[in-house]
Structure formats: structure tokens, C-alpha cells
């Protein structure tokens, strides 16, 4: 999973614990109510009221250096603005003001809010300001986030519906901006100048080295995306892989690609939920799936990993996370990643502790994900006309906001990227140093 926080909202907002085109048409937000026209004598009062409302919204964001404006009307600013946010009407501002975290994304997607300036810089500025005003957020957004979270339980059927919403909207869309590897997870940049494809291959090698894979071993992968990690493990490390995924579109793509590359005899792609994994293996790996699992299911996931390893072997879980428990940003959870939740390290421990699984290594690749997202955003912008032809302008703006907000979430520390290596508690098959990670 990829994730993210594209909203004018505090990045660590305590909305309620929970963790990218859309199969069905995107739900249209609640219509902006029409307001009566003011008589000419009241225009002055109306403009003063607009300035007051704009100032309240700016203050609620922590007074970041921005300019907020109503088109052809009032405007307010703080400091030296890095960007201007313009509302197309007073009605839009009034509709958005009670719940900025959720409604800003819809208003931006619909074009009723426009941004002049760098979108990533705007969101980074808001996130930094939000950190200074932590704990001052209102209760409305928290209630909305709780309600949204309750609607997306990660049951067997609920998980399938959530994954379908995000991933089964057409492989052709993702092929436009994920790069040659079709890896929709954080890349690993040995040097900051590496290309996206180089960094994705390096990430797969980084994972395989952490697992210390050897020819002839067996690996089970929980949540395999488009299957490229399984192909990399089979091709470069000589292992056999069983890879599970509930996205029909991704599984079909992976099987066809593996067949073309002559790897079908070494990889079994299974269209099924991770909860149905059986058998024992030398290694267990899950990259980008934990965000979709749901906190309630963490002990179950740990039990599956423990059973698969049978008292030996190694495991790795790669996931977006938080420094402390907090929900996914409300607009992202509702429009992009239903059922998603980025866990904190203490929450991830619920996977390992009940089953006496030892954490051997934990690495944070936060800045690597920011760089990955910059590359995705650049490719997405380059393909925006083709995306518009596939979907519509609203879809383009929605995904632009999602990707830009995700960059900002990682550069400001709102989101983290954890790779955790673990093993059964009784296993002494533990590397003495980390030298194996950095030698070919």
C-alpha cells in the first residue's frame, strides 16, 4: 500500500484509530447550499464576514504562511505566503469550514478550491503548522473519522471490497506512473540520485537480503501486489514462492507476466485472503499489506506467520506507520483507502508478542518513501492527459492531491515507513551483524 495525508488537516490528528483509481464513480460530496444574495448595502458587511471566516479557517490550521481568498472577494494571509488557496464562492467556504480535514479534498477535487503555488509545499507548510497546534483540533472531524472507520471493517468480505475500491480500477492506470517494476510500495535509494526503477529493484534486493534467502528455499508472500517481488525472489535468489492477493486484476497481471518471463513453475499466485494461508516455509514476507489488515487482526496475522515458520526461518513485514497511534487522514480513508490504518511500533508489536516472535531488526525508510512519491507524482503529472481520458478531471485532481499529500506526510514525519525483520523466539538462526545487508 501507499498512503497518505493530502488534506489541510493536522497530520497527527486524533480522529479515531483505524492503518490508489476507483472502481465505482466517486461519490459526489454534499451539495454546497445556496445562500441568498446580499443587498448592495450589505456587501461591506458581507466582505468583513468573509475575512473573519477566512481568518478562522487559517487560524484553525495553525496560521501557516498561506493566503486564503474567495474568488473576486475577501482574502487574508499569514506571514510570507508559500501558496494561495482560493475558494470559488462564500458558499464553498461555509460548506467546508465545519470539517476542513474531510471537505477540503472534495472541494479541491471538484475544482471549487484552487491552489496557486506548489501543492506539496502548501501541504508541508500546513503539516508543520499543525504540529505546533497539536491537540487543538475540534471534535467534529474526530466523530467523522470514527464513523468512517466503523463503516470499513476488515472482515473477509470487507477487505475484498476495500481492496477492489483501490486496486481493481484498471492495471493500465497504474502502468502509467508506477514504473517498469509496477511496485506500489516504498522504494530503496542506495543513492538519492537513483531512478525510480533502480530504487525499486534495490528495495527488492534489500528485502531479500534481510530475509537471507538461499536457493531452493520456500517463501510465502502475504499480499503480493502485481507480483514483482515474487518474480525477483524466484529469478535472483532461486526460491519457490506462494504469493497471496485478493485483487483479481493484480493476480491476472502477475500470472501473465510470470508466464512471459518463464517463472510460472517457481511461483504460485493465489487469489485468496492472507487468512487462508497454509503450509510451512523458510520465509514469510509481507510488503505493503499491513495497512489493510486492521488492528483487530494483528494477532491473527502473527499467528499465521508463526505457523508458517514452524519454529524456524525468518519473516519481514514492510508497512507505512506512525510514531504514535493516530488514524488515517479522513479524506484519504473515505475516498482513497477505505479500511486503511498506518500502525505505530507499539501497535505492530501486537503481531509478534502473542506468538513469541522476536523482532531482529527495524528500519525506518521514511525519506525513501518521500522520494518514491516524488517520482510517482512526476510520472502521474506527465500522464495526466491520458488519465483524464480514462476517467475525468475530478479523478486527476483527486489523485494529484493524494500523491502530493503523501509526499508531504513523509517529509514532515506525519507518516513513517517501517521494515521489521522477525523470527521465532526459539530460533538461533540470527545474523551476527548487518554486514549481509550491504554486500552483494
C-alpha positions as CSV (number, residue, x, y, z in Angstrom):
1,X,0.0,0.0,0.0
2,X,0.8,3.5,-0.4
3,X,-0.6,6.1,1.8
4,X,-1.2,9.3,2.8
5,X,-2.3,12.6,4.0
6,X,-3.4,15.1,1.4
7,X,-5.6,17.4,3.4
8,X,-5.5,20.8,5.1
9,X,-5.6,19.0,8.4
10,X,-3.3,18.3,11.3
11,X,-1.1,15.4,10.3
12,X,-1.3,13.7,13.7
13,X,-5.0,14.5,14.2
14,X,-6.5,12.2,16.9
15,X,-9.6,11.3,14.9
16,X,-10.0,7.6,15.9
17,X,-7.7,4.8,15.3
18,X,-8.3,2.8,12.2
19,X,-3.9,2.0,9.1
20,X,-4.6,4.1,-5.2
21,X,-8.5,4.9,-9.3
22,X,-11.9,4.0,-8.0
23,X,-14.0,1.1,-9.3
24,X,-17.3,2.9,-8.9
25,X,-17.8,6.6,-9.7
26,X,-16.5,8.8,-6.9
27,X,-19.2,9.8,-4.5
28,X,-20.3,13.4,-5.1
29,X,-19.9,15.5,-1.9
30,X,-22.9,17.1,-0.2
31,X,-24.0,19.9,-2.5
32,X,-23.0,23.4,-1.3
33,X,-26.1,25.1,-0.1
34,X,-27.1,28.2,-2.0
35,X,-27.2,31.5,0.0
36,X,-29.4,34.4,-0.5
37,X,-27.9,37.4,-2.4
38,X,-26.9,40.3,-0.1
39,X,-28.4,43.7,-0.9
40,X,-25.9,46.3,-2.1
41,X,-25.8,48.0,1.3
42,X,-24.8,44.7,3.0
43,X,-21.9,44.0,0.7
44,X,-19.4,45.7,3.0
45,X,-20.6,43.7,6.0
46,X,-20.5,40.5,3.9
47,X,-16.9,41.1,2.9
48,X,-15.9,41.7,6.6
49,X,-17.7,38.5,7.5
50,X,-15.8,36.7,4.7
51,X,-12.5,37.9,6.0
52,X,-13.4,36.8,9.5
53,X,-14.3,33.3,8.3
54,X,-11.2,33.0,6.2
55,X,-9.1,34.1,9.2
56,X,-10.9,31.5,11.4
57,X,-10.0,28.7,8.9
58,X,-6.4,29.9,8.7
59,X,-6.1,30.0,12.5
60,X,-7.6,26.5,12.7
61,X,-4.7,25.3,10.6
62,X,-2.1,26.8,13.0
63,X,-1.7,30.1,11.0
64,X,0.6,28.7,8.3
65,X,2.2,31.2,5.9
66,X,-0.6,31.0,3.3
67,X,-3.1,33.3,1.6
68,X,-6.7,32.3,1.7
69,X,-9.1,34.0,-0.7
70,X,-12.7,34.0,-2.0
71,X,-12.6,34.5,-5.8
72,X,-13.2,38.2,-6.6
73,X,-13.7,38.8,-2.9
74,X,-12.0,38.9,0.5
75,X,-8.6,37.5,1.3
76,X,-6.4,37.0,4.3
77,X,-2.8,35.9,4.7
78,X,-0.2,34.9,7.3
79,X,3.5,35.7,7.1
80,X,5.0,35.4,3.6
81,X,2.6,33.0,1.8
82,X,4.1,30.0,0.1
83,X,0.8,29.5,-1.8
84,X,-2.7,30.9,-2.3
85,X,-5.8,28.8,-1.7
86,X,-8.9,30.3,-3.5
87,X,-12.5,29.3,-2.8
88,X,-14.8,29.8,-5.7
89,X,-17.5,31.3,-3.5
90,X,-18.6,32.1,0.0
91,X,-20.9,29.1,-0.2
92,X,-17.9,26.8,-0.7
93,X,-16.1,28.3,2.2
94,X,-19.1,28.0,4.5
95,X,-19.7,24.3,3.4
96,X,-16.0,23.4,4.0
97,X,-15.3,25.3,7.2
98,X,-17.0,22.9,9.7
99,X,-14.9,20.0,8.5
100,X,-11.8,21.1,6.7
101,X,-9.9,17.7,7.0
102,X,-12.6,15.9,5.1
103,X,-14.2,18.5,2.8
104,X,-11.0,20.2,1.5
105,X,-10.2,17.1,-0.5
106,X,-13.6,17.0,-2.1
107,X,-13.6,20.7,-2.8
108,X,-10.2,20.6,-4.4
109,X,-11.2,17.5,-6.4
110,X,-14.3,19.3,-7.7
111,X,-12.3,22.4,-8.7
112,X,-14.3,24.6,-6.3
113,X,-11.0,25.2,-4.5
114,X,-7.8,26.1,-6.5
115,X,-4.2,26.3,-5.4
116,X,-1.6,28.8,-6.8
117,X,1.9,27.7,-5.9
118,X,3.5,24.3,-5.2
119,X,0.9,21.9,-3.9
120,X,3.5,19.8,-1.9
121,X,5.0,22.9,-0.3
122,X,1.5,24.1,0.6
123,X,0.7,20.8,2.4
124,X,4.1,20.6,4.1
125,X,3.5,24.1,5.4
126,X,0.1,23.1,6.8
127,X,1.5,20.0,8.4
128,X,4.4,21.8,10.1
129,X,1.9,24.4,11.4
130,X,-0.4,21.7,12.6
131,X,2.3,20.1,14.7
132,X,2.6,23.4,16.7
133,X,-1.1,23.4,17.5
134,X,-1.5,19.7,18.3
135,X,-4.4,18.9,20.5
136,X,-6.4,22.0,19.4
137,X,-8.4,20.3,16.7
138,X,-12.2,20.2,17.1
139,X,-14.4,17.2,17.8
140,X,-16.3,17.2,14.5
141,X,-13.6,15.7,12.4
142,X,-12.9,13.1,15.1
143,X,-16.5,12.0,15.0
144,X,-16.5,11.9,11.2
145,X,-13.3,9.8,11.2
146,X,-14.8,7.3,13.8
147,X,-17.9,6.9,11.7
148,X,-16.0,6.4,8.5
149,X,-13.7,3.8,10.2
150,X,-16.7,1.9,11.6
151,X,-18.1,1.5,8.1
152,X,-14.9,-0.2,6.8
153,X,-14.3,-3.3,8.9
154,X,-11.5,-5.5,7.7
155,X,-13.5,-8.7,7.6
156,X,-13.0,-11.2,4.8
157,X,-15.7,-9.6,2.7
158,X,-14.9,-6.1,3.8
159,X,-11.2,-6.4,3.0
160,X,-12.1,-7.7,-0.5
161,X,-14.4,-4.7,-1.1
162,X,-11.8,-2.2,0.2
163,X,-9.0,-3.7,-2.0
164,X,-11.3,-3.7,-5.0
165,X,-12.0,0.0,-4.4
166,X,-8.4,1.0,-4.7
167,X,-6.6,-1.6,-6.9
168,X,-9.1,-3.1,-9.3
169,X,-9.7,0.0,-11.3
170,X,-7.5,-0.9,-14.2
171,X,-3.9,-2.0,-14.5
172,X,-3.5,0.4,-17.4
173,X,-3.8,3.3,-15.0
174,X,-1.1,2.2,-12.6
175,X,1.2,1.3,-15.6
176,X,1.2,5.0,-16.4
177,X,3.1,6.1,-13.3
178,X,4.5,3.2,-11.2
179,X,7.4,2.5,-13.5
180,X,8.6,-0.7,-15.0
181,X,8.5,-2.7,-11.8
182,X,4.8,-2.0,-11.0
183,X,5.9,-1.8,-7.4
184,X,3.3,0.2,-5.4
185,X,5.4,0.4,-2.2
186,X,8.3,2.4,-0.9
187,X,11.5,2.1,-3.0
188,X,15.0,2.0,-1.5
189,X,17.5,4.5,-2.8
190,X,21.2,3.5,-2.3
191,X,21.9,6.9,-3.6
192,X,19.5,9.8,-3.7
193,X,20.1,10.1,-7.5
194,X,18.9,6.6,-8.3
195,X,16.0,6.4,-10.7
196,X,12.6,5.0,-9.6
197,X,13.2,1.7,-11.3
198,X,16.7,1.3,-9.9
199,X,15.4,2.1,-6.4
200,X,12.5,-0.4,-6.7
201,X,14.9,-3.2,-7.7
202,X,17.2,-2.1,-4.8
203,X,14.2,-2.4,-2.5
204,X,13.5,-5.9,-3.6
205,X,17.2,-6.8,-3.0
206,X,17.1,-5.1,0.4
207,X,14.1,-7.2,1.4
208,X,15.7,-10.5,0.1
209,X,19.0,-9.8,1.9
210,X,17.2,-9.1,5.1
211,X,15.5,-12.5,4.7
212,X,18.8,-14.1,3.8
213,X,17.2,-16.1,1.1
214,X,19.0,-19.2,-0.3
215,X,18.4,-21.2,-3.5
216,X,15.9,-24.0,-3.0
217,X,14.1,-22.3,-0.1
218,X,10.4,-21.7,0.0
219,X,8.7,-18.3,0.6
220,X,5.1,-17.3,1.3
221,X,4.1,-13.7,0.5
222,X,1.0,-12.2,2.1
223,X,-0.3,-9.5,-0.3
224,X,1.8,-9.6,-3.4
225,X,0.5,-6.6,-5.5
226,X,1.4,-7.1,-9.1
227,X,3.8,-9.9,-8.2
228,X,7.1,-8.4,-9.0
229,X,8.8,-9.2,-5.6
230,X,7.9,-12.8,-6.0
231,X,9.4,-12.8,-9.5
232,X,12.5,-11.1,-8.2
233,X,12.9,-13.6,-5.4
234,X,12.5,-16.6,-7.8
235,X,14.7,-15.2,-10.5
236,X,17.6,-13.7,-8.5
237,X,17.6,-15.9,-5.4
238,X,16.4,-19.2,-6.7
239,X,13.5,-19.7,-4.3
240,X,10.0,-21.0,-4.7
241,X,7.2,-18.6,-3.9
242,X,3.5,-18.9,-3.0
243,X,2.0,-15.3,-3.2
244,X,-1.5,-14.4,-2.0
245,X,-3.6,-11.5,-3.1
246,X,-7.3,-10.7,-3.2
247,X,-7.1,-8.2,-6.1
248,X,-8.3,-10.0,-9.2
249,X,-6.7,-7.5,-11.6
250,X,-3.3,-7.8,-9.9
251,X,-3.3,-11.6,-9.8
252,X,-4.1,-11.8,-13.5
253,X,-1.4,-9.3,-14.4
254,X,1.2,-11.2,-12.2
255,X,0.4,-14.6,-13.7
256,X,0.7,-13.4,-17.2
257,X,4.0,-11.6,-16.5
258,X,5.5,-14.6,-14.7
259,X,4.5,-16.8,-17.6
260,X,6.2,-14.5,-20.1
261,X,9.3,-14.5,-18.1
262,X,9.4,-18.3,-17.7
263,X,8.8,-18.2,-13.9
264,X,5.4,-19.8,-13.7
265,X,6.9,-23.1,-12.5
266,X,8.5,-21.4,-9.5
267,X,5.7,-19.0,-8.4
268,X,2.1,-19.8,-7.5
269,X,-0.1,-16.7,-7.4
270,X,-3.1,-17.4,-5.3
271,X,-6.2,-15.2,-5.5
272,X,-7.2,-15.5,-1.8
273,X,-7.0,-13.8,1.5
274,X,-3.9,-14.0,3.7
275,X,-6.1,-15.5,6.4
276,X,-6.3,-18.7,4.3
277,X,-2.5,-19.2,4.0
278,X,-1.5,-22.8,5.0
279,X,1.7,-24.8,5.0
280,X,5.3,-24.2,6.3
281,X,8.0,-22.1,4.6
282,X,11.5,-20.9,5.1
283,X,10.5,-17.3,5.0
284,X,7.4,-15.2,5.4
285,X,7.2,-11.8,3.8
286,X,4.5,-9.1,3.6
287,X,5.3,-5.8,1.8
288,X,2.5,-3.1,1.9
289,X,-0.3,-5.2,3.1
290,X,-0.4,-4.5,6.9
291,X,-2.0,-1.1,6.3
292,X,-5.1,-3.0,5.1
293,X,-5.2,-5.7,7.8
294,X,-6.9,-3.8,10.7
295,X,-5.7,-3.6,14.3
296,X,-8.1,-6.3,15.4
297,X,-6.5,-8.8,13.0
298,X,-2.8,-8.2,14.0
299,X,-2.7,-11.2,16.4
300,X,-4.2,-13.4,13.7
301,X,-1.6,-12.3,11.2
302,X,1.2,-13.1,13.8
303,X,-0.3,-16.5,14.3
304,X,-0.3,-17.2,10.6
305,X,3.3,-16.1,10.3
306,X,4.3,-18.2,13.3
307,X,2.6,-21.3,12.0
308,X,4.1,-20.8,8.5
309,X,7.6,-20.6,10.0
310,X,7.2,-23.6,12.3
311,X,9.8,-22.6,14.9
312,X,12.5,-21.7,12.3
313,X,13.0,-19.4,9.4
314,X,12.7,-15.6,9.0
315,X,10.0,-13.1,8.4
316,X,9.7,-9.5,7.2
317,X,6.8,-7.0,7.4
318,X,7.0,-3.7,5.5
319,X,4.4,-1.1,6.3
320,X,3.5,2.6,6.4
321,X,3.2,3.6,10.1
322,X,3.1,6.4,12.6
323,X,5.3,7.4,15.5
324,X,2.2,7.2,17.8
325,X,-1.3,5.8,17.3
326,X,-3.4,8.0,15.0
327,X,-6.0,7.4,12.3
328,X,-5.5,7.7,8.6
329,X,-6.5,11.2,7.4
330,X,-10.3,11.3,7.0
331,X,-10.5,12.2,3.3
332,X,-7.9,9.6,2.4
333,X,-9.7,6.9,4.4
334,X,-13.0,7.8,2.8
335,X,-12.1,8.4,-0.8
336,X,-8.8,6.6,-1.5
337,X,-8.0,3.8,1.1
338,X,-11.2,2.6,2.8
339,X,-10.3,0.5,5.8
340,X,-6.6,1.7,5.8
341,X,-4.6,2.2,9.0
342,X,-0.9,3.0,9.5
343,X,0.2,1.5,12.8
344,X,2.6,2.7,15.4
345,X,5.5,0.4,16.5
346,X,3.6,-0.4,19.7
347,X,0.6,-1.4,17.7
348,X,2.8,-3.5,15.4
349,X,4.0,-5.4,18.5
350,X,0.5,-7.0,18.7
351,X,1.6,-9.1,15.7
352,X,4.7,-10.5,17.4
353,X,4.2,-10.6,21.2
354,X,1.3,-13.1,21.4
355,X,3.4,-15.7,19.5
356,X,6.8,-15.1,21.0
357,X,8.2,-13.8,17.7
358,X,11.5,-12.0,18.2
359,X,12.0,-8.6,16.4
360,X,15.5,-8.8,15.0
361,X,15.7,-5.6,13.1
362,X,13.6,-2.5,12.5
363,X,14.4,0.2,9.9
364,X,12.7,3.4,9.1
365,X,12.7,4.3,5.3
366,X,10.6,7.5,5.6
367,X,12.6,9.7,3.4
368,X,12.9,6.9,0.8
369,X,9.1,6.9,0.6
370,X,9.0,10.6,0.1
371,X,11.5,10.3,-2.8
372,X,9.4,7.4,-4.3
373,X,6.3,9.5,-4.2
374,X,8.0,12.4,-5.9
375,X,8.9,10.1,-8.7
376,X,5.3,8.8,-8.9
377,X,3.9,12.3,-8.8
378,X,6.2,13.4,-11.7
379,X,5.1,10.4,-13.8
380,X,1.5,10.9,-12.9
381,X,1.6,14.6,-14.0
382,X,3.3,13.6,-17.2
383,X,0.5,11.2,-17.9
384,X,-2.3,13.4,-16.7
385,X,-3.9,13.8,-20.1
386,X,-4.2,10.1,-20.5
387,X,-5.6,9.7,-17.0
388,X,-8.1,12.4,-17.8
389,X,-9.2,10.5,-20.9
390,X,-9.5,7.3,-18.9
391,X,-11.6,8.9,-16.1
392,X,-12.2,12.7,-15.8
393,X,-10.8,15.9,-14.4
394,X,-12.1,15.3,-10.9
395,X,-10.2,12.0,-10.8
396,X,-7.0,13.7,-11.9
397,X,-7.3,16.3,-9.3
398,X,-8.1,13.8,-6.6
399,X,-5.1,11.6,-7.3
400,X,-2.8,14.6,-7.7
401,X,-3.8,15.7,-4.2
402,X,-3.4,12.2,-2.8
403,X,0.1,11.8,-4.2
404,X,1.2,15.4,-3.2
405,X,-0.2,15.0,0.2
406,X,1.6,11.7,0.6
407,X,5.0,13.3,-0.2
408,X,4.2,16.0,2.5
409,X,3.2,13.3,5.0
410,X,6.6,11.6,4.8
411,X,8.8,14.7,4.5
412,X,7.1,16.2,7.7
413,X,7.2,13.0,9.7
414,X,3.5,12.5,9.8
415,X,4.0,9.1,8.3
416,X,6.8,6.6,8.6
417,X,7.9,3.5,6.7
418,X,8.8,0.6,8.9
419,X,10.6,-2.7,7.8
420,X,10.6,-5.2,10.6
421,X,12.5,-8.4,10.5
422,X,11.5,-11.2,12.9
423,X,12.0,-14.8,13.7
424,X,10.5,-17.5,16.1
425,X,11.7,-16.8,19.6
426,X,13.5,-20.2,19.9
427,X,15.4,-19.8,16.7
428,X,19.1,-19.1,16.9
429,X,19.4,-18.6,13.1
430,X,20.1,-15.0,13.7
431,X,22.8,-12.9,11.8
432,X,25.7,-11.8,13.9
433,X,26.0,-8.4,12.2
434,X,24.2,-6.5,9.5
435,X,27.0,-7.0,7.0
436,X,24.8,-9.2,4.8
437,X,22.6,-6.2,4.0
438,X,25.3,-4.2,2.3
439,X,27.3,-6.8,0.4
440,X,26.4,-8.3,-2.9
